[in-house]
Amino acid sequence: MSLIQLWVILKAQRRLFLSVFFEVVAIVLVISWIMPPTYLAQASLVIDTKSTDPISGNNVPGQLTATIIATQTDVIESHNVALKVVDRLKLAQNPAFVDKFARATSGRGSIRDWIADRLSAAVLVRPSSGSNVINIEYPARDPIVAAQFSNAYADAYIDTSLELQSDPARRQSQWYDAETDKLRQRVETAQTRFATEQRRMNVLGSADRATATNHIDVGNAKLAEISTQLVAAQQQLYDARTRLQQMNHAVATGQLEGQPDILANPLVQTLKTDLARAEGNFADVAARYDRNHPQYLAAQATVRSLQSKLTAEVGAIRDGIAQTEQIRQHDVDQLQQALELQKTTLLDEQRKHDALFVLNSEVDSAQKAYDAGLQRANQIRLASQLDQSTVAILNHAVPPFEAARPRILLYTLIACVFGAILAAGICVAVELADRRVRSRENIVEGTGLLVLAEIPRLTYAPATPVHPRLT
């Protein structure tokens, strides 16, 4: 249906259109006049969206302003805030609300929750566009009551905001207190274990890495010194053993002349000289006298005596070398035992310090965890006691001088628009129920025939011409 056809229908049904239109407007005007006035009081709140930790003063990641405002709007409209308004204004003891509750629910349920649901449905929360201001409006028949409810909502919302900030911190504080006690017990247990092991291992001083390194360095230095002495003793033992082997070989072969120990002994050299002289004298005597001659026997006795003395002296030298070899062997054995003992001591010292270092590390770790937990617990405890809110009342609600409803002019305009639409709809419905030819378009649509000519309406013609109906 085109606008021209709609205009033709409305023009033809103008009496019906005007009747419906004025009836709707009249009904709205009557209702507006008899409607009791409703006053709307408004309290304004400003939301601080700066993300700053009130305890440490550090900036923390924050949310978008639109998200914060939407969240705070939902909080204001929540059942929890409404319950605080009920308690603040003592509405559960108000006879009027008690009577309404009894009639509506027959006394079943909680009157606080019932009133809170009614308040949540009535309160109007309007965030300001482009700012952090939220307006709380409450309608009431009495302007003073409207202002009281709006201000009560603002105060209840601030209390709820503080609870939302402090309650999680209070629960966290309780959890941190319990965990801090566990951490303190862990520190005490670790310290007790460390002290017990330190007494059992008989280790004095601290068990840090520096002290352990100093002890190990001293032990390594002592071990190196013993190793040096052992190498020197082993060299001396080798020399003594070599000299003994050479002496034994020389004695066995009778080749004593080239032995260093024989050459270095003046007594042996004197005996050798005396023996050579005595042997020469004996040879002369043996050439001149018989073996039973007294001079022969005397010279022979002298040679034998010197030979015996030389043999004894060589034996003494050999015994001295053998004794030296035994002494060197004893020194080597002692140094080897000292070296093994030092190695064992050093390894045991290393093991003790490693074990104590592990225990000391557990003490340090437990202490650091306890310190961190205690510090965090103190921060949470302060946060749980904080009464600083990010919400402030910008404007308190005051009793309005004029009623917000009914707005007769606005209702009249709405009634005019609605009445025009309703009247047009009724006219179209009536026209469709009893279809008539109103224009050339109706003939073309109804019959499919082409209109060749149209006779205009004359000024003296009847006001309501008769038109043929479409079949």
PyMOL commands that set and color helices and strands:
alter all, ss='L'
color gray80, all
select helices_A, chain A and resi 3-12+14-34+65-76+79-89+91-93+95-105+111-122+143-201+209-253+260-263+266-288+294-384+408-433+440-447
alter helices_A, ss='H'
color red, helices_A
select strands_A, chain A and resi 39-47+124-127+133-140+391-395
alter strands_A, ss='S'
color yellow, strands_A
deselect
rebuild
show_as cartoon
